[in-house]
């Protein structure tokens, strides 16, 4: 039986990929240093062989890659605002850690690395939808690090023959996304605040739009990309999204109804490094490995709210309503 390695296995996306692999009866190994991953995310993943280590630890990464067929590389510091505050840490995790992993994968004869890229590499280019052949224009240090990771993936394919696939994620949301940090995804923050009767904040006028992508779609795309024929995917970059967009104002109103929130929504100045509009073209992923989004925004939002209800602070326990 093949062994799969998930980096960042205690994070939102990493644990979701690991959980699906385990549900399919696969042998799974994980690595996480818990700098952003949560130990509580590992509930139900007892069958995963987890190594607590940093992907910049050469010895640990070399060891964890031995005997692995495919790696899902999710480890990163996943935050634009945090990368602006601390670009060195973003670089260390996103670029140095990726190179360390690629070297270990090459040395261990790993078949394929599937890399978590980011739509942030497109920057604020006005053309919509974003297609994979567009010239990258990253704004934030996080986006720069993600783009550098893509280029390293392609280099290791061309120079060493290591199969690599980059999937550019578009605004992933869903259960297990951390809603407690100022750096969290906007829908996670909206859900927890509204369920607690607290006032959510939109940065900017709320007319910025996103191709919000439910976590199940991302897991689905990763597993398809891991098994697709090499001549169709290796060394290439693919958008992973729904091909639809919604403004933050629209998302907030849908969330308001889903959570029965009756309070106001606060607006604050837009944040440096934020992209105004994001919409993916997904035809290339459809053509090369049969990707189709399984869950659209409204259904994904309902599932997300249902999950956050299990962890939300009850109204009246310090919250406003």
C-alpha positions as CSV (number, residue, x, y, z in Angstrom):
1,X,0.0,0.0,0.0
2,X,1.3,3.5,-0.9
3,X,2.2,5.9,1.9
4,X,1.0,9.5,1.7
5,X,2.7,12.4,3.5
6,X,0.8,15.5,4.5
7,X,2.9,18.5,5.6
8,X,1.0,21.0,7.9
9,X,-1.1,18.0,8.9
10,X,-2.6,19.8,11.9
11,X,-3.7,22.8,9.9
12,X,-7.1,23.4,8.3
13,X,-6.4,22.0,4.8
14,X,-3.8,19.5,5.8
15,X,-6.0,17.7,8.3
16,X,-8.9,17.7,5.9
17,X,-6.7,16.0,3.2
18,X,-5.4,13.5,5.8
19,X,-8.9,12.7,7.1
20,X,-10.1,11.9,3.5
21,X,-7.1,9.7,2.8
22,X,-7.6,7.8,6.1
23,X,-11.3,7.4,5.2
24,X,-10.3,5.8,2.0
25,X,-8.1,3.3,3.8
26,X,-4.8,4.9,2.9
27,X,-1.6,4.8,4.9
28,X,-0.9,8.4,6.0
29,X,2.0,10.2,7.6
30,X,1.9,13.8,8.8
31,X,4.4,16.4,9.9
32,X,3.6,19.7,11.7
33,X,5.5,22.0,14.1
34,X,2.2,23.4,15.5
35,X,3.2,27.0,14.9
36,X,-0.2,27.5,13.3
37,X,-1.7,24.0,13.3
38,X,-4.0,22.9,16.2
39,X,-3.7,19.7,18.2
40,X,-7.5,19.6,18.5
41,X,-7.6,19.3,14.6
42,X,-6.1,15.8,15.0
43,X,-9.2,14.4,16.7
44,X,-10.3,11.3,14.8
45,X,-7.0,11.0,13.0
46,X,-5.4,8.5,15.3
47,X,-4.4,6.2,12.4
48,X,-2.1,8.9,11.0
49,X,1.6,8.6,11.9
50,X,2.3,12.1,13.1
51,X,5.8,13.5,13.4
52,X,6.1,16.8,15.3
53,X,8.9,18.7,13.6
54,X,9.6,21.7,11.4
55,X,10.0,21.2,7.6
56,X,13.2,23.2,7.8
57,X,14.6,20.4,10.0
58,X,16.6,18.5,7.3
59,X,17.0,15.3,9.3
60,X,13.4,15.1,10.3
61,X,12.1,15.8,6.8
62,X,14.5,13.3,5.3
63,X,13.2,10.7,7.7
64,X,9.5,11.4,7.1
65,X,9.9,11.3,3.3
66,X,11.4,7.7,3.3
67,X,9.0,5.2,1.7
68,X,6.5,7.9,0.7
69,X,4.8,7.7,-2.7
70,X,3.1,11.2,-2.8
71,X,3.4,14.3,-0.7
72,X,0.6,16.9,-0.2
73,X,2.6,20.0,0.8
74,X,0.3,22.2,2.9
75,X,2.7,23.6,5.4
76,X,3.0,27.4,5.5
77,X,2.2,30.5,7.5
78,X,-1.2,31.0,5.7
79,X,-1.8,34.7,6.2
80,X,-1.2,37.8,4.0
81,X,-1.4,40.3,7.0
82,X,1.0,38.1,9.1
83,X,3.5,38.0,6.2
84,X,3.4,41.8,6.0
85,X,4.2,42.0,9.7
86,X,6.9,39.3,9.6
87,X,8.2,38.7,6.1
88,X,11.2,36.7,7.3
89,X,9.1,34.1,9.0
90,X,6.9,33.9,5.9
91,X,10.0,33.4,3.7
92,X,11.4,30.8,6.1
93,X,8.3,28.6,6.2
94,X,7.2,29.2,2.6
95,X,10.4,29.1,0.6
96,X,13.2,27.6,2.7
97,X,10.8,24.9,4.0
98,X,9.6,24.1,0.5
99,X,13.1,23.7,-0.8
100,X,14.1,21.5,2.1
101,X,11.1,19.3,1.4
102,X,11.8,19.0,-2.3
103,X,15.4,18.0,-1.7
104,X,14.2,15.3,0.8
105,X,11.5,14.1,-1.7
106,X,14.1,13.9,-4.5
107,X,16.5,11.9,-2.3
108,X,13.8,9.6,-1.2
109,X,12.5,8.9,-4.7
110,X,9.1,10.2,-3.9
111,X,6.9,9.9,-7.0
112,X,5.0,13.2,-6.8
113,X,4.6,16.4,-4.7
114,X,1.2,18.2,-4.8
115,X,1.8,21.8,-3.7
116,X,-0.6,24.2,-2.1
117,X,-0.2,27.3,-4.3
118,X,-2.3,30.5,-3.9
119,X,-4.4,32.8,-6.0
120,X,-2.7,35.7,-4.3
121,X,0.1,35.3,-6.8
122,X,-2.1,37.0,-9.4
123,X,-2.2,40.2,-7.4
124,X,-4.6,43.0,-8.4
125,X,-4.5,42.5,-12.1
126,X,-7.9,43.6,-13.4
127,X,-8.5,40.7,-15.8
128,X,-11.2,38.3,-14.7
129,X,-11.3,35.3,-14.5
130,X,-7.7,34.5,-13.5
131,X,-6.1,32.0,-15.9
132,X,-3.0,30.1,-15.2
133,X,-1.1,31.7,-18.1
134,X,-1.5,35.2,-16.8
135,X,1.7,37.0,-15.7
136,X,2.0,36.7,-11.9
137,X,1.9,40.0,-10.0
138,X,2.2,39.2,-6.2
139,X,1.7,42.0,-3.7
140,X,2.3,40.6,-0.3
141,X,5.4,38.7,1.0
142,X,3.0,35.7,1.5
143,X,2.1,35.8,-2.2
144,X,5.8,36.1,-3.2
145,X,6.7,33.1,-1.1
146,X,3.9,31.0,-2.6
147,X,5.0,32.0,-6.1
148,X,8.6,31.1,-5.4
149,X,7.4,27.7,-4.2
150,X,5.7,27.2,-7.5
151,X,8.9,28.0,-9.4
152,X,10.8,25.6,-7.2
153,X,8.3,22.9,-8.0
154,X,8.7,23.4,-11.7
155,X,12.5,23.5,-11.4
156,X,12.7,20.2,-9.5
157,X,10.5,18.6,-12.3
158,X,12.7,19.9,-15.0
159,X,16.1,19.4,-13.4
160,X,15.5,16.3,-11.3
161,X,12.5,14.6,-12.9
162,X,10.5,14.8,-9.6
163,X,6.8,15.0,-10.5
164,X,5.2,18.1,-9.1
165,X,1.7,19.7,-9.4
166,X,0.8,23.2,-8.1
167,X,-2.8,23.9,-7.2
168,X,-3.6,27.6,-6.7
169,X,-6.2,27.7,-4.0
170,X,-8.9,30.4,-4.1
171,X,-10.2,31.5,-0.6
172,X,-10.7,28.2,1.0
173,X,-13.3,27.9,3.8
174,X,-15.0,25.3,5.9
175,X,-14.9,23.3,9.1
176,X,-11.7,23.3,11.1
177,X,-10.5,26.7,9.8
178,X,-9.3,28.6,12.8
179,X,-11.7,31.5,13.5
180,X,-9.9,32.9,16.6
181,X,-7.0,34.7,15.0
182,X,-6.9,38.2,13.4
183,X,-5.2,36.4,10.5
184,X,-8.0,33.9,10.0
185,X,-10.2,33.5,6.8
186,X,-13.0,36.1,6.7
187,X,-15.8,33.5,6.7
188,X,-14.5,31.7,9.7
189,X,-14.3,35.0,11.6
190,X,-17.8,36.0,10.4
191,X,-19.3,32.7,11.4
192,X,-18.0,32.6,15.0
193,X,-18.7,36.3,15.7
194,X,-22.2,36.2,14.3
195,X,-23.0,33.0,16.2
196,X,-21.8,34.6,19.4
197,X,-23.8,37.7,18.7
198,X,-20.6,39.8,18.2
199,X,-20.1,42.5,15.6
200,X,-18.0,41.3,12.6
201,X,-15.7,43.7,10.7
202,X,-15.3,44.1,6.9
203,X,-12.1,45.8,5.8
204,X,-12.8,48.1,2.9
205,X,-16.3,48.8,1.4
206,X,-17.2,45.1,1.2
207,X,-17.5,45.2,-2.6
208,X,-14.3,43.2,-3.0
209,X,-15.2,39.8,-4.4
210,X,-13.8,36.3,-3.9
211,X,-14.1,32.9,-5.4
212,X,-14.8,31.2,-2.1
213,X,-14.0,27.5,-2.3
214,X,-15.4,25.0,0.1
215,X,-12.8,22.7,1.7
216,X,-14.3,19.5,0.2
217,X,-13.5,20.9,-3.3
218,X,-9.9,21.4,-2.4
219,X,-9.5,17.9,-1.0
220,X,-11.2,16.5,-4.1
221,X,-8.8,18.4,-6.4
222,X,-5.7,17.4,-4.4
223,X,-6.6,13.7,-4.6
224,X,-7.4,13.9,-8.3
225,X,-4.1,15.7,-9.0
226,X,-2.1,13.1,-7.0
227,X,-3.3,10.3,-9.4
228,X,-3.5,12.0,-12.7
229,X,-1.2,10.9,-15.5
230,X,2.2,12.6,-15.2
231,X,2.2,13.8,-18.8
232,X,-1.0,15.8,-18.1
233,X,-0.1,17.5,-14.8
234,X,3.6,17.2,-13.9
235,X,5.4,20.5,-13.7
236,X,2.1,22.4,-14.3
237,X,0.0,24.9,-12.4
238,X,-3.8,24.7,-11.9
239,X,-6.4,26.9,-10.4
240,X,-8.6,25.2,-7.7
241,X,-11.8,27.0,-7.1
242,X,-15.5,27.1,-8.1
243,X,-15.4,29.5,-11.0
244,X,-17.9,31.9,-9.3
245,X,-17.4,34.9,-7.1
246,X,-19.3,36.8,-4.4
247,X,-18.7,40.1,-2.7
248,X,-18.0,40.2,1.0
249,X,-21.2,42.2,1.5
250,X,-23.2,39.4,-0.1
251,X,-21.4,36.8,1.9
252,X,-22.0,38.7,5.1
253,X,-25.8,38.9,4.3
254,X,-26.0,35.1,3.6
255,X,-24.0,34.4,6.7
256,X,-26.4,36.7,8.7
257,X,-29.4,34.6,7.7
258,X,-27.6,31.3,8.3
259,X,-26.6,32.3,11.8
260,X,-29.8,34.3,12.7
261,X,-27.6,37.3,13.4
262,X,-29.5,40.5,13.8
263,X,-26.7,42.9,14.7
264,X,-24.8,45.4,12.6
265,X,-21.7,44.9,10.5
266,X,-18.7,47.2,11.1
267,X,-16.5,48.6,8.3
268,X,-12.9,49.5,8.7
269,X,-10.2,50.8,6.3
270,X,-9.0,48.2,3.8
271,X,-5.8,46.3,4.7
272,X,-2.5,46.6,2.8
273,X,-1.8,43.7,0.6
274,X,-5.4,42.6,0.1
275,X,-6.6,41.8,-3.4
276,X,-9.7,43.6,-4.7
277,X,-11.3,40.9,-6.9
278,X,-10.6,37.2,-7.3
279,X,-12.3,34.8,-9.8
280,X,-10.8,31.6,-11.2
281,X,-10.9,29.9,-14.5
282,X,-11.0,26.2,-13.8
283,X,-11.1,24.8,-17.3
284,X,-7.5,23.6,-17.2
285,X,-8.0,21.5,-14.1
286,X,-11.2,20.1,-15.6
287,X,-9.4,19.2,-18.8
288,X,-6.2,17.7,-17.3
289,X,-7.5,15.8,-14.3
290,X,-11.3,15.9,-14.4
291,X,-11.8,18.4,-11.6
292,X,-15.3,19.7,-10.9
293,X,-16.4,21.5,-7.7
294,X,-18.5,19.2,-5.6
295,X,-20.0,21.9,-3.3
296,X,-21.1,25.4,-4.3
297,X,-20.9,28.4,-2.0
298,X,-24.3,28.4,-0.3
299,X,-24.2,24.7,0.6
300,X,-20.6,25.0,1.8
301,X,-21.6,28.0,4.0
302,X,-24.5,26.0,5.5
303,X,-22.1,23.1,6.4
304,X,-19.6,25.6,7.7
305,X,-22.0,27.3,10.0
306,X,-23.3,24.0,11.3
307,X,-19.8,23.0,12.3
308,X,-19.0,26.4,13.9
309,X,-22.2,26.1,16.0
310,X,-20.5,23.2,17.8
311,X,-17.7,25.5,19.0
312,X,-19.4,28.9,19.2
313,X,-19.8,30.8,22.4
314,X,-23.5,31.0,23.2
315,X,-25.3,34.3,22.9
316,X,-25.4,35.9,26.3
317,X,-22.0,34.5,27.4
318,X,-20.3,37.8,26.9
319,X,-21.6,38.4,23.4
320,X,-23.7,41.2,22.0
321,X,-27.0,40.6,20.2
